[in-house]
Amino acid sequence: MNLDLTDEETVALLRELDDIIDGDRYFLSPRIKTLRAIRAKIRPEPVRPPLPPLPKSYEPPRAIAVQRRRRGQAVPVRVVVVTMYESALETGDHFGEFRLWVERLPLNERIPFPHGFRNLRYNPEKSVIGIVSGVGTARAAASIMALGMDPRFDLTRAYWLVAGIAGVNPLEASRPSLTQSNRRGTDPYAPIGSAAWVEWVVDADLAFEIDAREIPAGWSTGYLPPGKTQPYEEPVEADGARWVYRLDPGLVAWAHWLTADLRLNDPPTLREARSSYVDFPAAQALPVVLRGDEVSGTTFWHGALLNRRAADWFAYWTGGRGRFVMTAMEETGTLQALSFLARAGRVDLGRVLVLRTGSNYTIPRSGMSAAESLTAMSLTQNPGYLPALEAAYFVGRRVVDEIVGNWVIFRDTNPSVPSRS
């Protein structure tokens, strides 16, 4: 069959095909392959010369001393800033976790990183590397492992700062901590726009599961710890390290101590969003810097029932320690890679910090179903999104500056909360 299309019709058809093909996440599916073949018949792909082979080795960043390069020594790194996503441009009027670091720290130098998710950024004066790991545990683990094994960099004394946005548990946000307080001596809450220094990270992906519509009477969930016959069956597996990561408590306490008094952005749109959570009075409080922990899993979930499951899962694996405040999608991949790298002596696992900032609540506001709430987040920008991006940079930058500015001390000794005199 031959289609007799005008030029305008051809352009319109190609535009539709481009949108469908480029926007589909399953780019190797039979459907997309068929559409690519159709597009190629309408607009044949030009013949391109083969790409040159990748170089077998890379030079360190150009700002490093010539003597170091000539000796083939790895570039010493003080801080690695880990973000999860960004647009291709990395600068300008767009949205992503990496932009503010690139523009304001700044991270002006690009370093080829073909074995990772995207190229690295570097500040040679501060000896700070910025990486976009990619969304989800798989990409995060692969990117961090690739960086850790890269012979161009000496990461043995580097501090790692994971800084990104997250969902906030409004049940925890509406209940004060019984064990933690900020520098002003008050119990911290976690409304959207807040920043949480994470000590405990629990893996939400490794599990047995049956559909909740098929669970036996008396079960609260169809999500089971592997090897168990019912939800939250005791005893907890002795090798809980496969599900739980605990960051260095002293370093986490120091990061919180250093930043607890920072005043975070609270625009009118954010206050309006919090005010709609009438059943969670403390969720309407001002954004703060606090200590709060994380459930990490690749699936973006939403709703009161899944929030309850996440809270119970967290409590099961931590033995009731910590407080489930944030939920994100990459930390278990990042921390697994760093754990292996530490075992190989390439990084110091005691120098890892995770900072998550709340962009949205994990439970819908009163009068809205979980489906309606998730749809609203998908179709419109969350009012907490931009303030959360700003908080991740603003709070994280304070820690980076402190480490870099006192490198003579912190090179060999981790920072700690000053003792009270």
C-alpha positions in Angstrom: 0.0 0.0 0.0 1.4 3.4 -1.0 0.3 6.5 0.8 0.1 9.7 -1.2 0.9 12.2 1.5 1.5 15.9 1.1 4.6 17.5 2.6 2.5 18.8 5.5 0.9 15.5 6.2 4.3 13.8 6.1 5.7 16.2 8.6 2.7 15.8 10.9 2.9 12.0 10.7 6.7 12.0 11.5 6.1 14.3 14.4 3.5 11.9 15.9 5.8 8.9 15.3 8.8 10.7 16.9 6.7 11.6 20.0 5.5 8.0 20.4 8.9 6.4 19.9 10.9 8.8 21.9 8.4 8.9 24.8 8.0 5.2 25.3 10.0 3.6 28.1 9.9 0.2 26.4 12.1 1.2 23.5 13.0 -2.4 22.6 9.4 -3.6 22.4 8.0 -5.2 19.2 5.6 -2.3 18.9 8.3 0.4 19.0 10.5 -1.6 16.6 7.6 -1.7 14.1 7.0 2.1 14.5 10.7 2.7 14.0 10.6 0.6 10.8 7.6 2.6 9.5 9.4 5.9 10.3 12.5 4.7 8.5 10.5 4.1 5.3 9.1 7.6 5.5 12.3 9.2 6.6 15.3 7.0 5.9 18.1 7.3 8.5 21.3 8.9 7.0 24.3 6.6 6.7 26.7 7.6 9.5 30.4 6.8 9.7 31.2 4.3 12.5 32.1 5.9 15.9 35.8 6.0 16.8 36.7 3.4 19.5 36.7 4.7 23.1 40.1 5.6 24.5 41.5 2.9 26.8 42.4 5.4 29.4 41.3 8.9 30.4 43.3 11.8 31.6 42.4 13.3 35.0 40.6 16.7 35.0 42.8 19.4 33.3 43.0 21.6 36.4 45.0 18.9 38.4 48.7 19.5 38.6 50.7 18.5 35.6 53.1 16.5 37.7 50.3 14.3 39.0 49.1 13.6 35.6 52.5 12.7 34.3 53.0 10.3 37.2 49.6 8.7 36.4 48.3 9.3 39.9 44.6 9.3 40.6 42.9 12.6 41.4 42.1 13.0 45.1 38.5 13.8 45.7 37.1 15.5 48.8 33.4 15.3 48.3 31.1 13.4 45.9 27.7 14.9 45.5 25.2 12.3 44.3 21.9 13.3 42.7 19.5 11.1 40.9 18.1 12.9 37.9 18.4 16.0 35.7 17.5 17.1 32.2 20.1 16.8 29.5 21.1 20.4 29.6 21.8 20.5 33.3 21.5 24.3 33.4 18.9 26.9 32.6 15.2 26.9 33.1 14.3 23.3 33.9 13.7 21.0 36.8 16.1 18.5 38.4 18.2 17.7 41.4 21.6 18.5 39.8 21.0 21.9 38.4 21.6 24.0 41.5 24.9 22.2 42.2 26.1 22.7 38.7 25.2 26.4 38.6 26.0 27.5 42.2 28.7 25.4 43.7 29.6 25.5 40.7 30.5 22.3 38.9 31.8 23.8 35.6 34.1 21.1 34.3 32.7 18.1 32.5 34.5 14.7 32.8 33.7 11.9 30.3 32.0 9.0 32.0 30.7 6.6 29.3 30.5 3.7 31.8 28.0 5.6 34.0 24.6 7.1 33.5 25.9 10.4 32.3 29.1 12.5 32.3 30.5 13.7 35.6 30.8 17.3 36.7 33.8 18.6 38.7 35.0 21.6 40.7 38.8 21.5 40.7 39.3 24.2 43.3 37.1 22.4 45.8 37.9 18.9 44.6 34.2 18.1 44.4 32.7 15.7 41.9 29.0 15.7 41.0 27.3 12.6 39.6 23.8 11.9 38.3 23.2 8.3 39.2 20.0 7.7 37.3 16.6 6.9 38.8 16.0 3.6 40.6 18.2 1.2 42.5 19.7 -0.6 39.4 21.0 2.6 37.7 22.2 4.0 41.1 24.1 0.9 41.9 25.7 0.6 38.5 26.7 4.3 38.3 28.2 4.4 41.8 30.1 1.2 41.3 31.4 2.6 38.0 32.6 5.8 39.7 34.1 3.9 42.6 36.2 1.6 40.3 37.3 4.4 38.0 41.1 4.6 38.2 41.1 8.3 37.5 39.9 9.2 41.0 41.2 8.5 44.5 38.0 8.2 46.6 39.5 6.6 49.7 39.1 9.8 51.8 36.1 11.2 50.0 32.8 12.1 51.7 29.7 11.1 49.8 26.6 13.3 50.0 23.4 11.8 48.4 21.0 14.8 48.0 17.6 14.4 46.5 13.9 14.8 47.0 11.5 12.3 48.5 8.0 11.6 49.7 7.2 12.5 53.3 5.2 10.3 55.8 2.5 12.7 57.2 1.7 10.3 60.0 5.3 10.7 61.3 5.1 14.4 60.4 2.2 14.8 62.7 3.9 13.1 65.6 6.9 14.6 67.4 10.1 12.5 67.9 10.5 11.2 71.4 14.3 10.8 71.1 15.6 13.5 68.8 15.6 17.3 69.1 17.1 20.1 67.0 19.5 22.7 68.2 16.7 24.9 69.5 15.6 22.1 71.9 12.2 21.5 70.3 10.8 18.2 68.9 11.1 18.2 65.1 8.3 17.4 62.7 8.7 16.7 59.0 6.2 18.7 56.8 6.8 19.0 53.1 9.7 21.3 52.3 11.7 19.8 55.2 15.2 18.2 54.9 16.0 15.0 56.8 19.4 13.6 57.5 19.0 9.8 57.2 20.7 7.3 59.5 18.6 4.1 58.7 17.7 3.0 55.2 15.5 -0.1 54.8 15.2 -2.0 51.5 11.5 -2.2 50.4 12.1 -4.3 47.2 13.4 -7.6 48.6 10.2 -9.5 49.6 7.7 -12.2 49.0 4.3 -10.8 47.8 0.8 -12.0 46.9 -2.0 -9.7 45.8 -3.7 -8.0 48.7 -7.1 -9.2 47.3 -6.0 -12.8 47.9 -4.5 -12.6 51.4 -5.8 -14.7 54.2 -8.1 -13.2 56.8 -6.2 -11.6 59.5 -3.2 -10.6 57.4 -2.6 -6.8 57.2 -0.7 -7.1 53.9 0.4 -9.5 51.2 4.0 -8.3 51.6 6.2 -10.8 53.5 9.8 -11.0 54.5 11.6 -13.6 52.3 11.5 -17.0 53.9 8.5 -16.2 56.2 5.0 -17.6 56.0 3.1 -14.6 57.2 3.7 -10.8 57.5 6.3 -9.6 60.0 6.9 -13.1 61.3 9.5 -13.4 64.0 12.4 -13.8 64.5 13.8 -11.3 62.1 16.4 -12.8 59.9 19.8 -12.6 61.5 21.4 -11.4 58.3 19.3 -8.2 58.4 22.1 -6.3 56.8 20.8 -7.4 53.4 17.7 -5.3 54.1 19.1 -2.5 56.4 21.8 0.0 56.0 22.9 2.2 58.9 25.0 5.2 58.2 27.6 6.4 60.7 25.5 7.9 63.6 28.3 10.4 64.6 28.6 11.8 61.1 24.8 12.0 60.7 24.5 13.8 64.1 27.2 16.3 63.0 25.5 17.1 59.7 22.2 17.7 61.5 23.9 19.8 64.2 25.6 21.9 61.6 22.4 22.6 59.6 19.6 22.4 62.1 19.1 26.1 62.4 19.0 26.8 58.7 15.8 28.5 57.7 14.2 26.8 54.7 12.1 28.3 52.0 8.4 28.4 52.7 6.5 30.0 49.8 2.7 30.6 49.9 2.0 27.7 47.6 3.8 25.4 50.0 1.9 26.7 53.0 -1.4 26.3 51.1 -0.5 22.7 50.3 0.2 21.9 54.0 -2.9 23.6 55.2 -5.1 21.1 53.3 -3.9 18.3 55.6 -6.4 19.2 58.2 -6.2 15.8 59.9 -2.4 16.2 60.4 -2.0 19.4 62.4 1.8 19.1 62.7 2.1 18.5 59.0 1.2 22.2 58.7 4.3 23.3 60.6 7.2 25.2 59.0 9.8 23.2 57.1 12.8 22.2 59.2 16.0 20.3 59.1 15.7 17.2 61.1 16.9 13.6 61.5 14.5 11.1 59.9 15.0 7.7 58.2 14.0 6.2 54.9 12.3 3.3 53.2 13.9 2.8 49.8 12.4 1.0 46.9 12.1 1.3 43.1 8.3 1.6 43.0 6.8 5.1 43.5 3.8 4.2 45.8 1.1 6.3 47.3 -1.8 6.0 49.7 -2.6 5.3 53.4 -2.5 1.5 53.1 0.9 1.4 51.4 2.2 4.0 53.9 1.1 1.8 56.8 2.9 -1.2 55.1 6.1 0.9 54.7 6.0 2.0 58.3 5.5 -1.6 59.6 8.2 -2.9 57.2 10.6 -0.3 58.5 9.9 -1.0 62.1 10.2 -4.8 61.5 13.7 -4.6 60.0 15.1 -1.9 62.4 13.6 -3.4 65.6 11.7 -0.2 66.2 14.8 2.0 66.0 14.7 5.2 63.9 11.7 6.9 62.5 10.2 6.4 59.0 10.0 9.9 57.6 11.1 9.7 54.0 10.6 7.3 51.1 12.9 7.3 48.0 14.0 5.1 45.2 17.8 4.8 45.0 19.6 4.6 48.3 19.7 0.8 48.6 21.4 0.6 45.2 23.8 3.4 46.1 24.6 2.0 49.5 25.0 -1.5 48.2 27.6 -0.3 45.7 29.4 1.7 48.3 29.4 -1.3 50.7 31.2 -3.4 48.1 33.6 -0.6 47.2 34.4 -0.2 50.9 35.1 -3.9 51.2 37.6 -3.4 48.4 39.2 -0.5 50.2 38.2 2.1 47.5 35.8 4.2 49.7 35.1 4.8 53.4 31.6 3.7 54.3 31.9 5.8 57.4 31.9 9.0 55.3 28.5 8.6 53.6 25.6 11.0 54.2 22.0 10.9 52.8 19.9 14.0 52.7 16.3 13.7 51.5 13.9 16.7 51.2 10.2 16.3 51.2 8.4 17.3 47.9 5.1 15.5 48.5 3.2 13.6 51.2 2.8 9.8 50.8 -0.9 10.0 51.8 -3.6 12.1 50.1 -5.2 14.9 51.9 -8.6 14.5 53.5 -11.4 14.0 51.0 -9.2 12.8 48.2 -8.6 9.2 47.2 -5.2 7.8 46.6 -5.9 7.5 42.9 -7.0 11.1 42.7 -4.0 12.3 44.6 -1.5 10.3 42.5 -3.2 11.5 39.3 -3.0 15.1 40.5 0.8 14.7 41.1 1.2 13.2 37.7 -0.6 16.0 35.8 0.6 19.0 37.8 3.8 20.1 39.5 3.8 19.5 43.2 3.9 22.7 45.2 6.6 21.1 47.3 8.8 20.2 44.4 10.8 23.4 43.9 11.2 24.1 47.6 12.5 20.5 48.1 15.1 21.0 45.3 16.2 24.2 46.9 16.4 22.7 50.3 18.5 19.7 49.1 21.1 22.1 47.7 20.9 24.7 50.5 21.3 22.3 53.3 23.7 20.0 51.5 25.9 22.9 50.4 26.5 23.9 54.1 28.0 20.5 54.8 30.1 20.5 51.6 31.5 23.9 52.4 32.3 22.9 55.9 34.2 19.7 54.8 36.1 21.4 52.0 36.9 24.5 54.1 38.3 22.4 56.9 40.0 19.7 54.8 43.2 19.9 56.8 41.2 18.5 59.7 38.6 16.4 58.0 40.9 14.7 55.6 42.0 12.2 58.2 39.3 12.7 60.9 35.6 12.6 60.5 33.8 15.7 61.8 31.7 15.3 65.0 29.4 17.3 67.2 31.4 19.5 69.5 31.3 18.4 73.1 29.5 20.7 75.5 31.8 22.6 77.8 
